[in-house]
Every structure is written in C-alpha cells, then in structure tokens.
C-alpha cells in the first residue's frame, strides 16, 4: 500500500462539545433536558459541553436520535479532536527532548546510514526517538541510565564519558542482530565451532567475516560488525538479547590481530560468564568486572596464541620471517597474531614484522 506523503493535519480541531453547546442553544434546550432525552447523566453531558469528556459511539447514536444529526458527524469531530490533542502532546514531547537529541553524534549516524538526513532539530529528535523505539528522552534515561528494564540492559551508562554515542552504537547492533535468523543457542555447538573459527583466523580469507558469522549463527550466536561512531571508540561488546548471545565488533584498529583477539575475548564472555552481564570493551563503567575481563583475555590468549606457544617462540635467539611463518603454521594461527603479541609485550620493535599484519576492512 502506498503511503500518503502529503497528509493534512488541521492547526486546530475543536472539541465536539462546542458544537453540541451551539446546537442546544439553538434548540433552546438545557443540559438537564438533553440529559433526560438521551438517557445520560447530566454530569456526563456537562463534562462533554466543557470539553472534559469524549463522545462515545453509543452516545453519538443517542445524540443522533435527539438532535437529528448523524452519529458519524459527532464521532468524526471527536476523532479529529483526539488526533489534534495527541499531535499537540507529541509536539510537546519532541520539544522537551530536543536538548537530549543534541547530545548524539547525529551527523556521523547519518553518514553511516543509521538515520536519514534531517533539517530541523525537531525532525532530528523524532528520528532519534524512532531509532531507539522510544516515545521521549525520559524513556531513554530509564533504559540506559536507570536500568528500569534490567533483563534487557544490565548496566547504567550514566557514568560513562559518552553515554549517548555508546547507546547509539549498542542500539545499532541490536537492529542488525534482529535481521539475523539463528538457531537456538548451544554451548556445545559454540565450543565445537571455535576450532574452525581458529582455522579461519589462521588463513584470514577475504570473506572471513561472512564465514565467521555463518559458523556462529549455526551455534546460535549472532555476530555483527558495527563501525565505531564518533565519541564511542569501542572495540566490541557482548550481551544477551533474550536467549541469544550477541557479539558486536567494530574492527576499530583495522588489523586482523586486534580483530581476532577481540572476537575470542567476547566468545570467552559468552562461554565463561553467561547471561547476567553486558561487557563493553575499552569503556569504563560502574558495573565493569575486571576479574571477568581478565578471564576473557586469558580465553582469547589460549585460542589465538597460548602462553606456552609464545614461550616456545621466545626460545629462538633471533626470529626470522621464515620462523614466524613456521610457528604460525605449527600453532594454526596467523603470523600477525605472533607479531601483534610481541609488539604488545614490547618484545619486538613496532617496525618489525608489520608485513604480516592484514588490514581489516568491513565496510
């Protein structure tokens, strides 16, 4: 069905009680007599005349018999008035939320295609409210600050540096996840998929992300790529949407060693920590559990390049390119993982081995 682009909304729509008052005056009929003739309580009639009560379909039919004015006339007037009042209230809500809307990196959200371009602050506010599926900024605060719905969002962003940008990034991940069909989550299936994921990491084919996403979906895990947004320099996040775990990745550093470490870190959160927490990487927040972050780090180390494997590499008196390639093949990892680890620990000069690092461009 085509949507009407140009819909007329009257600047004002009077309550039908005003028309009723005019008609009763014309007939010389007072509220008491009209109430008796229609079988309605006098207080109800007076409330309608004052615009404090609505005309129901049953009343409209009674009015039709007494006043000889069709029921649909009264119902149309009531409907138009109710819509007018609702739009006025909506406009008030938008006006109240405009200062809230200014706190979001709207231009970057438009640039990334998350929201369509808008001109006025009222249009931008309306677009942001629709993006979050909320009616006003108070609902956003209840969700992201006050944790009114803890089953869905278990941390407060109130004390993070950029809660508005972070919430936009998280919301985009939810929208992306909603488009991915998946099987019911299985711990066993996800654990079984990780060796194959590790092999994808080692080979890092051009379509690695699609392969990764498909493998995880088979195990009931949704993996999405949501690029960083201004003011929210996040590496990744893990949370559960109902009974489905979601791994949201940015590919922030655009290099494969960082990408894969982050993925396995988030996978660790799923397998080690269950449904009770939400984890945001590179973000400080009040509920952050440093012990669980360390456990997830150790999980990622185990799957990318274990401590024992690293120790074996360090036994080499000097590390050549061929050594790196041989160790990568032996440990079923990618040479960039080895180089990245040695760079991170300052065991290798940052300029050495950079040819092994693969760029990650996910769009």
Short mmCIF file of the C-alpha atoms (twelve columns), coordinates in Angstrom:
data_MODEL
# 
_entry.id   MODEL 
# 
loop_
_atom_site.group_PDB 
_atom_site.id 
_atom_site.type_symbol 
_atom_site.label_atom_id 
_atom_site.label_alt_id 
_atom_site.label_comp_id 
_atom_site.label_asym_id 
_atom_site.label_seq_id 
_atom_site.Cartn_x 
_atom_site.Cartn_y 
_atom_site.Cartn_z 
_atom_site.pdbx_PDB_model_num 
ATOM 1   C CA . UNK A 1   0.000   0.000   0.000  1 
ATOM 2   C CA . UNK A 2   1.391   3.409   -0.950 1 
ATOM 3   C CA . UNK A 3   1.963   5.868   1.870  1 
ATOM 4   C CA . UNK A 4   0.409   9.304   1.544  1 
ATOM 5   C CA . UNK A 5   3.279   11.761  1.619  1 
ATOM 6   C CA . UNK A 6   1.199   14.917  1.956  1 
ATOM 7   C CA . UNK A 7   -1.282  14.473  4.749  1 
ATOM 8   C CA . UNK A 8   -3.282  17.424  6.024  1 
ATOM 9   C CA . UNK A 9   -3.298  17.994  9.754  1 
ATOM 10  C CA . UNK A 10  -5.562  20.862  10.885 1 
ATOM 11  C CA . UNK A 11  -3.944  23.541  13.028 1 
ATOM 12  C CA . UNK A 12  -6.816  23.187  15.478 1 
ATOM 13  C CA . UNK A 13  -9.775  20.832  15.892 1 
ATOM 14  C CA . UNK A 14  -12.488 21.894  18.289 1 
ATOM 15  C CA . UNK A 15  -13.999 19.534  20.805 1 
ATOM 16  C CA . UNK A 16  -17.486 18.391  19.688 1 
ATOM 17  C CA . UNK A 17  -18.831 19.735  22.974 1 
ATOM 18  C CA . UNK A 18  -18.597 23.258  21.498 1 
ATOM 19  C CA . UNK A 19  -20.811 22.286  18.563 1 
ATOM 20  C CA . UNK A 20  -23.184 20.486  20.916 1 
ATOM 21  C CA . UNK A 21  -23.492 23.624  23.066 1 
ATOM 22  C CA . UNK A 22  -24.300 25.727  19.982 1 
ATOM 23  C CA . UNK A 23  -26.960 23.233  18.856 1 
ATOM 24  C CA . UNK A 24  -28.602 23.052  22.286 1 
ATOM 25  C CA . UNK A 25  -28.712 26.857  22.450 1 
ATOM 26  C CA . UNK A 26  -30.280 26.942  19.003 1 
ATOM 27  C CA . UNK A 27  -32.960 24.489  20.188 1 
ATOM 28  C CA . UNK A 28  -33.433 26.268  23.485 1 
ATOM 29  C CA . UNK A 29  -32.625 23.040  25.287 1 
ATOM 30  C CA . UNK A 30  -30.640 22.980  28.522 1 
ATOM 31  C CA . UNK A 31  -28.167 20.294  29.637 1 
ATOM 32  C CA . UNK A 32  -30.662 18.772  32.054 1 
ATOM 33  C CA . UNK A 33  -33.361 18.298  29.409 1 
ATOM 34  C CA . UNK A 34  -30.823 16.958  26.909 1 
ATOM 35  C CA . UNK A 35  -29.545 14.513  29.514 1 
ATOM 36  C CA . UNK A 36  -33.074 13.237  30.139 1 
ATOM 37  C CA . UNK A 37  -33.851 12.912  26.427 1 
ATOM 38  C CA . UNK A 38  -30.626 10.951  25.748 1 
ATOM 39  C CA . UNK A 39  -30.775 8.890   28.932 1 
ATOM 40  C CA . UNK A 40  -27.342 10.121  30.036 1 
ATOM 41  C CA . UNK A 41  -26.323 11.515  33.430 1 
ATOM 42  C CA . UNK A 42  -26.419 15.297  33.495 1 
ATOM 43  C CA . UNK A 43  -22.841 15.433  34.785 1 
ATOM 44  C CA . UNK A 44  -21.718 13.495  31.698 1 
ATOM 45  C CA . UNK A 45  -23.430 15.950  29.369 1 
ATOM 46  C CA . UNK A 46  -21.922 18.918  31.233 1 
ATOM 47  C CA . UNK A 47  -18.452 17.326  31.031 1 
ATOM 48  C CA . UNK A 48  -18.855 16.962  27.246 1 
ATOM 49  C CA . UNK A 49  -20.035 20.558  26.913 1 
ATOM 50  C CA . UNK A 50  -16.931 21.705  28.822 1 
ATOM 51  C CA . UNK A 51  -14.658 19.577  26.608 1 
ATOM 52  C CA . UNK A 52  -13.610 17.386  29.523 1 
ATOM 53  C CA . UNK A 53  -15.192 14.154  28.318 1 
ATOM 54  C CA . UNK A 54  -15.434 12.376  24.976 1 
ATOM 55  C CA . UNK A 55  -18.442 11.353  22.932 1 
ATOM 56  C CA . UNK A 56  -18.563 7.574   22.636 1 
ATOM 57  C CA . UNK A 57  -20.161 5.681   19.700 1 
ATOM 58  C CA . UNK A 58  -23.101 4.755   21.926 1 
ATOM 59  C CA . UNK A 59  -23.598 8.424   22.880 1 
ATOM 60  C CA . UNK A 60  -23.313 9.528   19.246 1 
ATOM 61  C CA . UNK A 61  -26.191 7.241   18.275 1 
ATOM 62  C CA . UNK A 62  -28.330 8.651   21.124 1 
ATOM 63  C CA . UNK A 63  -27.444 12.212  20.080 1 
ATOM 64  C CA . UNK A 64  -28.483 11.374  16.501 1 
ATOM 65  C CA . UNK A 65  -31.983 10.436  17.621 1 
ATOM 66  C CA . UNK A 66  -32.432 13.563  19.715 1 
ATOM 67  C CA . UNK A 67  -30.692 16.176  17.535 1 
ATOM 68  C CA . UNK A 68  -31.237 14.637  14.065 1 
ATOM 69  C CA . UNK A 69  -27.504 14.993  13.378 1 
ATOM 70  C CA . UNK A 70  -25.843 11.742  12.137 1 
ATOM 71  C CA . UNK A 71  -23.753 9.783   14.657 1 
ATOM 72  C CA . UNK A 72  -20.752 9.803   12.314 1 
ATOM 73  C CA . UNK A 73  -20.693 13.620  12.480 1 
ATOM 74  C CA . UNK A 74  -20.111 13.543  16.239 1 
ATOM 75  C CA . UNK A 75  -17.638 10.657  16.006 1 
ATOM 76  C CA . UNK A 76  -15.625 12.354  13.263 1 
ATOM 77  C CA . UNK A 77  -15.434 15.536  15.303 1 
ATOM 78  C CA . UNK A 78  -14.306 13.568  18.357 1 
ATOM 79  C CA . UNK A 79  -11.722 11.626  16.370 1 
ATOM 80  C CA . UNK A 80  -10.304 14.774  14.764 1 
ATOM 81  C CA . UNK A 81  -10.106 16.482  18.131 1 
ATOM 82  C CA . UNK A 82  -8.433  13.467  19.780 1 
ATOM 83  C CA . UNK A 83  -5.868  13.275  16.968 1 
ATOM 84  C CA . UNK A 84  -5.220  17.005  17.254 1 
ATOM 85  C CA . UNK A 85  -4.658  16.715  21.014 1 
ATOM 86  C CA . UNK A 86  -2.380  13.699  20.534 1 
ATOM 87  C CA . UNK A 87  -0.289  15.565  17.957 1 
ATOM 88  C CA . UNK A 88  -0.045  18.578  20.247 1 
ATOM 89  C CA . UNK A 89  1.112   16.359  23.087 1 
ATOM 90  C CA . UNK A 90  3.589   14.669  20.756 1 
ATOM 91  C CA . UNK A 91  4.956   18.061  19.732 1 
ATOM 92  C CA . UNK A 92  5.405   18.955  23.395 1 
ATOM 93  C CA . UNK A 93  7.326   15.723  23.947 1 
ATOM 94  C CA . UNK A 94  9.557   16.481  20.953 1 
ATOM 95  C CA . UNK A 95  10.209  19.984  22.260 1 
ATOM 96  C CA . UNK A 96  11.107  18.593  25.674 1 
ATOM 97  C CA . UNK A 97  13.516  16.098  24.045 1 
ATOM 98  C CA . UNK A 98  15.402  18.462  21.712 1 
ATOM 99  C CA . UNK A 99  18.196  19.196  24.177 1 
ATOM 100 C CA . UNK A 100 18.626  15.447  24.655 1 
ATOM 101 C CA . UNK A 101 18.848  14.938  20.887 1 
ATOM 102 C CA . UNK A 102 21.685  17.457  20.604 1 
ATOM 103 C CA . UNK A 103 23.900  15.164  22.686 1 
ATOM 104 C CA . UNK A 104 24.124  12.488  19.970 1 
ATOM 105 C CA . UNK A 105 26.654  12.406  17.089 1 
ATOM 106 C CA . UNK A 106 23.764  12.801  14.653 1 
ATOM 107 C CA . UNK A 107 25.891  13.797  11.639 1 
ATOM 108 C CA . UNK A 108 28.023  10.664  11.968 1 
ATOM 109 C CA . UNK A 109 24.917  8.493   12.358 1 
ATOM 110 C CA . UNK A 110 23.606  9.990   9.098  1 
ATOM 111 C CA . UNK A 111 26.964  9.469   7.394  1 
ATOM 112 C CA . UNK A 112 26.931  5.796   8.362  1 
ATOM 113 C CA . UNK A 113 23.367  5.379   7.132  1 
ATOM 114 C CA . UNK A 114 21.864  4.673   10.545 1 
ATOM 115 C CA . UNK A 115 19.445  7.594   10.286 1 
ATOM 116 C CA . UNK A 116 18.249  9.584   7.292  1 
ATOM 117 C CA . UNK A 117 19.294  13.212  6.940  1 
ATOM 118 C CA . UNK A 118 17.069  15.730  8.735  1 
ATOM 119 C CA . UNK A 119 16.998  19.535  8.740  1 
ATOM 120 C CA . UNK A 120 15.307  20.812  11.875 1 
ATOM 121 C CA . UNK A 121 16.086  19.834  15.444 1 
ATOM 122 C CA . UNK A 122 12.500  18.599  15.810 1 
ATOM 123 C CA . UNK A 123 12.978  16.245  12.843 1 
ATOM 124 C CA . UNK A 124 16.287  15.038  14.253 1 
ATOM 125 C CA . UNK A 125 14.695  14.454  17.638 1 
ATOM 126 C CA . UNK A 126 11.852  12.479  16.089 1 
ATOM 127 C CA . UNK A 127 14.335  10.372  14.075 1 
ATOM 128 C CA . UNK A 128 16.386  9.561   17.181 1 
ATOM 129 C CA . UNK A 129 13.309  8.584   19.167 1 
ATOM 130 C CA . UNK A 130 12.264  6.278   16.316 1 
ATOM 131 C CA . UNK A 131 15.807  4.835   16.115 1 
ATOM 132 C CA . UNK A 132 15.619  3.850   19.790 1 
ATOM 133 C CA . UNK A 133 11.904  2.902   19.574 1 
ATOM 134 C CA . UNK A 134 11.003  5.189   22.482 1 
ATOM 135 C CA . UNK A 135 8.464   7.985   22.907 1 
ATOM 136 C CA . UNK A 136 10.624  10.562  24.702 1 
ATOM 137 C CA . UNK A 137 14.025  11.187  26.268 1 
ATOM 138 C CA . UNK A 138 12.785  10.087  29.698 1 
ATOM 139 C CA . UNK A 139 12.270  6.579   28.329 1 
ATOM 140 C CA . UNK A 140 15.885  6.586   27.069 1 
ATOM 141 C CA . UNK A 141 17.122  7.590   30.528 1 
ATOM 142 C CA . UNK A 142 15.023  4.904   32.198 1 
ATOM 143 C CA . UNK A 143 16.537  2.294   29.892 1 
ATOM 144 C CA . UNK A 144 20.177  3.334   29.669 1 
ATOM 145 C CA . UNK A 145 20.663  5.219   32.942 1 
ATOM 146 C CA . UNK A 146 18.134  3.929   35.444 1 
ATOM 147 C CA . UNK A 147 18.033  0.270   34.359 1 
ATOM 148 C CA . UNK A 148 14.244  0.094   34.518 1 
ATOM 149 C CA . UNK A 149 14.419  -2.967  32.252 1 
ATOM 150 C CA . UNK A 150 17.340  -4.855  33.769 1 
ATOM 151 C CA . UNK A 151 16.503  -8.050  31.921 1 
ATOM 152 C CA . UNK A 152 17.443  -6.282  28.685 1 
ATOM 153 C CA . UNK A 153 20.145  -3.834  29.686 1 
ATOM 154 C CA . UNK A 154 22.006  -4.644  32.863 1 
ATOM 155 C CA . UNK A 155 24.396  -1.738  33.240 1 
ATOM 156 C CA . UNK A 156 23.984  2.003   33.605 1 
ATOM 157 C CA . UNK A 157 25.730  4.254   31.102 1 
ATOM 158 C CA . UNK A 158 25.212  7.229   33.418 1 
ATOM 159 C CA . UNK A 159 28.856  7.363   34.485 1 
ATOM 160 C CA . UNK A 160 30.495  6.643   31.144 1 
ATOM 161 C CA . UNK A 161 32.159  9.514   29.301 1 
ATOM 162 C CA . UNK A 162 29.942  9.357   26.218 1 
ATOM 163 C CA . UNK A 163 26.710  7.537   27.108 1 
ATOM 164 C CA . UNK A 164 24.741  8.947   24.160 1 
ATOM 165 C CA . UNK A 165 27.163  7.810   21.460 1 
ATOM 166 C CA . UNK A 166 27.659  4.446   23.178 1 
ATOM 167 C CA . UNK A 167 23.917  3.852   23.408 1 
ATOM 168 C CA . UNK A 168 23.539  4.655   19.694 1 
ATOM 169 C CA . UNK A 169 26.264  2.148   18.820 1 
ATOM 170 C CA . UNK A 170 24.675  -0.526  21.006 1 
ATOM 171 C CA . UNK A 171 21.234  0.142   19.574 1 
ATOM 172 C CA . UNK A 172 22.533  -0.212  16.029 1 
ATOM 173 C CA . UNK A 173 23.925  -3.610  16.964 1 
ATOM 174 C CA . UNK A 174 20.514  -4.683  18.255 1 
ATOM 175 C CA . UNK A 175 18.892  -3.608  14.988 1 
ATOM 176 C CA . UNK A 176 21.492  -5.511  12.974 1 
ATOM 177 C CA . UNK A 177 21.039  -8.592  15.147 1 
ATOM 178 C CA . UNK A 178 17.273  -8.512  14.667 1 
ATOM 179 C CA . UNK A 179 17.812  -9.153  10.944 1 
ATOM 180 C CA . UNK A 180 19.843  -12.338 11.506 1 
ATOM 181 C CA . UNK A 181 17.933  -15.622 11.735 1 
ATOM 182 C CA . UNK A 182 19.669  -18.072 14.029 1 
ATOM 183 C CA . UNK A 183 19.284  -21.450 15.664 1 
ATOM 184 C CA . UNK A 184 18.763  -21.769 19.433 1 
ATOM 185 C CA . UNK A 185 21.993  -21.140 21.301 1 
ATOM 186 C CA . UNK A 186 24.065  -24.185 22.253 1 
ATOM 187 C CA . UNK A 187 27.164  -24.061 24.461 1 
ATOM 188 C CA . UNK A 188 28.275  -27.357 22.986 1 
ATOM 189 C CA . UNK A 189 27.847  -26.209 19.390 1 
ATOM 190 C CA . UNK A 190 29.631  -22.912 20.029 1 
ATOM 191 C CA . UNK A 191 32.600  -24.642 21.677 1 
ATOM 192 C CA . UNK A 192 32.724  -27.091 18.763 1 
ATOM 193 C CA . UNK A 193 32.779  -24.213 16.268 1 
ATOM 194 C CA . UNK A 194 35.782  -22.450 17.795 1 
ATOM 195 C CA . UNK A 195 38.484  -24.709 16.284 1 
ATOM 196 C CA . UNK A 196 37.045  -23.988 12.843 1 
ATOM 197 C CA . UNK A 197 36.919  -20.284 13.686 1 
ATOM 198 C CA . UNK A 198 40.581  -20.524 14.672 1 
ATOM 199 C CA . UNK A 199 41.378  -22.015 11.259 1 
ATOM 200 C CA . UNK A 200 39.577  -19.114 9.578  1 
ATOM 201 C CA . UNK A 201 41.692  -16.779 11.712 1 
ATOM 202 C CA . UNK A 202 44.854  -18.582 10.608 1 
ATOM 203 C CA . UNK A 203 44.008  -18.347 6.916  1 
ATOM 204 C CA . UNK A 204 42.178  -14.988 7.120  1 
ATOM 205 C CA . UNK A 205 40.445  -15.337 3.719  1 
ATOM 206 C CA . UNK A 206 38.875  -12.354 2.014  1 
ATOM 207 C CA . UNK A 207 35.371  -13.354 3.147  1 
ATOM 208 C CA . UNK A 208 36.480  -14.243 6.679  1 
ATOM 209 C CA . UNK A 209 33.701  -12.256 8.355  1 
ATOM 210 C CA . UNK A 210 30.909  -13.975 6.447  1 
ATOM 211 C CA . UNK A 211 32.420  -17.352 7.300  1 
ATOM 212 C CA . UNK A 212 32.761  -16.375 10.948 1 
ATOM 213 C CA . UNK A 213 29.201  -15.057 11.101 1 
ATOM 214 C CA . UNK A 214 27.742  -18.177 9.463  1 
ATOM 215 C CA . UNK A 215 29.593  -20.556 11.799 1 
ATOM 216 C CA . UNK A 216 28.428  -18.663 14.869 1 
ATOM 217 C CA . UNK A 217 24.821  -18.475 13.676 1 
ATOM 218 C CA . UNK A 218 24.792  -22.278 13.392 1 
ATOM 219 C CA . UNK A 219 25.665  -22.372 17.099 1 
ATOM 220 C CA . UNK A 220 23.047  -19.756 17.993 1 
ATOM 221 C CA . UNK A 221 25.446  -16.808 18.380 1 
ATOM 222 C CA . UNK A 222 24.878  -13.596 16.453 1 
ATOM 223 C CA . UNK A 223 27.994  -11.699 15.345 1 
ATOM 224 C CA . UNK A 224 27.612  -8.239  13.802 1 
ATOM 225 C CA . UNK A 225 30.002  -5.573  12.618 1 
ATOM 226 C CA . UNK A 226 29.046  -2.088  13.759 1 
ATOM 227 C CA . UNK A 227 31.652  0.528   12.851 1 
ATOM 228 C CA . UNK A 228 32.843  2.915   15.531 1 
ATOM 229 C CA . UNK A 229 30.853  6.092   15.841 1 
ATOM 230 C CA . UNK A 230 32.232  9.464   16.891 1 
ATOM 231 C CA . UNK A 231 32.823  9.681   20.656 1 
ATOM 232 C CA . UNK A 232 32.427  5.913   21.122 1 
ATOM 233 C CA . UNK A 233 35.819  4.269   20.459 1 
ATOM 234 C CA . UNK A 234 34.709  0.735   21.341 1 
ATOM 235 C CA . UNK A 235 36.414  -2.492  20.254 1 
ATOM 236 C CA . UNK A 236 33.491  -4.766  20.919 1 
ATOM 237 C CA . UNK A 237 30.647  -5.804  23.165 1 
ATOM 238 C CA . UNK A 238 28.928  -8.958  24.344 1 
ATOM 239 C CA . UNK A 239 25.401  -9.225  25.684 1 
ATOM 240 C CA . UNK A 240 22.408  -11.486 25.560 1 
ATOM 241 C CA . UNK A 241 19.252  -10.478 23.724 1 
ATOM 242 C CA . UNK A 242 16.663  -12.717 25.360 1 
ATOM 243 C CA . UNK A 243 18.249  -16.174 24.991 1 
ATOM 244 C CA . UNK A 244 20.605  -15.295 22.149 1 
ATOM 245 C CA . UNK A 245 24.161  -14.046 22.699 1 
ATOM 246 C CA . UNK A 246 25.294  -11.124 20.560 1 
ATOM 247 C CA . UNK A 247 28.896  -10.283 19.768 1 
ATOM 248 C CA . UNK A 248 29.181  -6.763  18.347 1 
ATOM 249 C CA . UNK A 249 32.543  -5.848  16.792 1 
ATOM 250 C CA . UNK A 250 33.904  -2.625  15.330 1 
ATOM 251 C CA . UNK A 251 37.168  -3.725  13.734 1 
ATOM 252 C CA . UNK A 252 38.388  -0.483  15.311 1 
ATOM 253 C CA . UNK A 253 42.110  -0.838  14.617 1 
ATOM 254 C CA . UNK A 254 41.532  -2.282  11.134 1 
ATOM 255 C CA . UNK A 255 44.113  -5.037  11.650 1 
ATOM 256 C CA . UNK A 256 43.466  -8.749  11.858 1 
ATOM 257 C CA . UNK A 257 45.401  -9.489  15.074 1 
ATOM 258 C CA . UNK A 258 43.272  -6.995  17.034 1 
ATOM 259 C CA . UNK A 259 40.054  -8.165  15.396 1 
ATOM 260 C CA . UNK A 260 40.554  -11.836 16.208 1 
ATOM 261 C CA . UNK A 261 41.726  -11.236 19.757 1 
ATOM 262 C CA . UNK A 262 38.592  -9.168  20.368 1 
ATOM 263 C CA . UNK A 263 36.355  -11.859 18.898 1 
ATOM 264 C CA . UNK A 264 37.785  -14.608 21.100 1 
ATOM 265 C CA . UNK A 265 37.652  -12.262 24.099 1 
ATOM 266 C CA . UNK A 266 33.904  -11.787 23.512 1 
ATOM 267 C CA . UNK A 267 33.453  -15.521 22.923 1 
ATOM 268 C CA . UNK A 268 35.075  -16.065 26.306 1 
ATOM 269 C CA . UNK A 269 32.476  -13.850 27.945 1 
ATOM 270 C CA . UNK A 270 29.700  -15.974 26.432 1 
ATOM 271 C CA . UNK A 271 31.146  -19.322 27.487 1 
ATOM 272 C CA . UNK A 272 32.524  -18.281 30.865 1 
ATOM 273 C CA . UNK A 273 30.094  -15.699 32.180 1 
ATOM 274 C CA . UNK A 274 26.593  -16.494 30.968 1 
ATOM 275 C CA . UNK A 275 23.616  -14.192 30.581 1 
ATOM 276 C CA . UNK A 276 23.839  -11.923 33.606 1 
ATOM 277 C CA . UNK A 277 26.280  -9.307  32.332 1 
ATOM 278 C CA . UNK A 278 26.885  -6.950  29.464 1 
ATOM 279 C CA . UNK A 279 30.500  -6.321  28.512 1 
ATOM 280 C CA . UNK A 280 31.827  -3.219  26.751 1 
ATOM 281 C CA . UNK A 281 35.470  -3.274  25.721 1 
ATOM 282 C CA . UNK A 282 37.579  -0.121  26.148 1 
ATOM 283 C CA . UNK A 283 34.798  1.581   28.116 1 
ATOM 284 C CA . UNK A 284 34.857  2.302   31.833 1 
ATOM 285 C CA . UNK A 285 31.523  1.778   33.564 1 
ATOM 286 C CA . UNK A 286 30.445  1.237   37.165 1 
ATOM 287 C CA . UNK A 287 29.490  -2.428  36.791 1 
ATOM 288 C CA . UNK A 288 32.645  -3.473  34.965 1 
ATOM 289 C CA . UNK A 289 34.061  -6.700  36.402 1 
ATOM 290 C CA . UNK A 290 37.837  -6.609  35.940 1 
ATOM 291 C CA . UNK A 291 38.207  -10.223 37.021 1 
ATOM 292 C CA . UNK A 292 35.851  -11.359 34.257 1 
ATOM 293 C CA . UNK A 293 37.697  -9.163  31.764 1 
ATOM 294 C CA . UNK A 294 40.949  -10.890 32.730 1 
ATOM 295 C CA . UNK A 295 39.311  -14.295 32.325 1 
ATOM 296 C CA . UNK A 296 38.097  -13.310 28.854 1 
ATOM 297 C CA . UNK A 297 41.609  -12.083 27.989 1 
ATOM 298 C CA . UNK A 298 43.099  -15.412 29.040 1 
ATOM 299 C CA . UNK A 299 40.476  -17.215 26.969 1 
ATOM 300 C CA . UNK A 300 41.458  -15.135 23.919 1 
ATOM 301 C CA . UNK A 301 45.159  -15.799 24.544 1 
ATOM 302 C CA . UNK A 302 44.509  -19.542 24.665 1 
ATOM 303 C CA . UNK A 303 42.718  -19.500 21.298 1 
ATOM 304 C CA . UNK A 304 44.935  -17.058 19.416 1 
ATOM 305 C CA . UNK A 305 48.428  -17.879 20.753 1 
ATOM 306 C CA . UNK A 306 48.792  -19.628 24.094 1 
ATOM 307 C CA . UNK A 307 51.377  -18.695 26.722 1 
ATOM 308 C CA . UNK A 308 53.165  -21.996 26.104 1 
ATOM 309 C CA . UNK A 309 53.304  -21.360 22.371 1 
ATOM 310 C CA . UNK A 310 54.588  -17.850 22.964 1 
ATOM 311 C CA . UNK A 311 57.288  -19.202 25.264 1 
ATOM 312 C CA . UNK A 312 58.390  -21.645 22.573 1 
ATOM 313 C CA . UNK A 313 58.686  -18.807 20.068 1 
ATOM 314 C CA . UNK A 314 60.745  -16.763 22.511 1 
ATOM 315 C CA . UNK A 315 63.247  -19.610 22.784 1 
ATOM 316 C CA . UNK A 316 64.512  -18.561 19.363 1 
ATOM 317 C CA . UNK A 317 67.646  -16.477 19.687 1 
ATOM 318 C CA . UNK A 318 66.563  -14.486 16.655 1 
ATOM 319 C CA . UNK A 319 63.223  -14.546 14.881 1 
ATOM 320 C CA . UNK A 320 63.262  -14.559 11.090 1 
ATOM 321 C CA . UNK A 321 60.336  -14.215 8.709  1 
ATOM 322 C CA . UNK A 322 60.509  -17.935 7.986  1 
ATOM 323 C CA . UNK A 323 60.420  -18.648 11.728 1 
ATOM 324 C CA . UNK A 324 57.241  -16.611 12.083 1 
ATOM 325 C CA . UNK A 325 55.609  -18.433 9.176  1 
ATOM 326 C CA . UNK A 326 56.622  -21.850 10.504 1 
ATOM 327 C CA . UNK A 327 55.390  -21.124 14.015 1 
ATOM 328 C CA . UNK A 328 52.103  -19.785 12.638 1 
ATOM 329 C CA . UNK A 329 51.568  -22.980 10.661 1 
ATOM 330 C CA . UNK A 330 52.576  -25.172 13.596 1 
ATOM 331 C CA . UNK A 331 50.194  -23.459 16.016 1 
ATOM 332 C CA . UNK A 332 47.382  -22.951 13.463 1 
ATOM 333 C CA . UNK A 333 47.400  -19.212 13.949 1 
ATOM 334 C CA . UNK A 334 48.148  -16.223 11.758 1 
ATOM 335 C CA . UNK A 335 51.621  -14.659 11.600 1 
ATOM 336 C CA . UNK A 336 50.039  -11.320 12.541 1 
ATOM 337 C CA . UNK A 337 48.902  -12.840 15.848 1 
ATOM 338 C CA . UNK A 338 52.513  -13.668 16.701 1 
ATOM 339 C CA . UNK A 339 53.814  -10.275 15.635 1 
ATOM 340 C CA . UNK A 340 50.997  -8.423  17.374 1 
ATOM 341 C CA . UNK A 341 51.657  -10.272 20.639 1 
ATOM 342 C CA . UNK A 342 55.367  -9.489  20.543 1 
ATOM 343 C CA . UNK A 343 54.631  -5.857  19.721 1 
ATOM 344 C CA . UNK A 344 52.134  -5.658  22.572 1 
ATOM 345 C CA . UNK A 345 54.646  -7.034  25.061 1 
ATOM 346 C CA . UNK A 346 57.397  -4.808  23.659 1 
ATOM 347 C CA . UNK A 347 59.474  -7.875  22.812 1 
ATOM 348 C CA . UNK A 348 59.784  -6.774  19.191 1 
ATOM 349 C CA . UNK A 349 60.295  -3.332  17.708 1 
ATOM 350 C CA . UNK A 350 56.993  -1.950  16.342 1 
ATOM 351 C CA . UNK A 351 58.527  -1.590  12.880 1 
ATOM 352 C CA . UNK A 352 59.419  -5.294  12.656 1 
ATOM 353 C CA . UNK A 353 57.072  -7.846  11.105 1 
ATOM 354 C CA . UNK A 354 54.399  -5.381  10.069 1 
ATOM 355 C CA . UNK A 355 54.213  -7.030  6.642  1 
ATOM 356 C CA . UNK A 356 52.361  -9.915  8.271  1 
ATOM 357 C CA . UNK A 357 49.534  -7.767  9.593  1 
ATOM 358 C CA . UNK A 358 46.439  -7.979  7.387  1 
ATOM 359 C CA . UNK A 359 44.092  -4.988  7.064  1 
ATOM 360 C CA . UNK A 360 40.507  -5.499  8.194  1 
ATOM 361 C CA . UNK A 361 38.011  -3.534  6.099  1 
ATOM 362 C CA . UNK A 362 34.445  -4.497  6.909  1 
ATOM 363 C CA . UNK A 363 32.734  -1.502  5.341  1 
# 
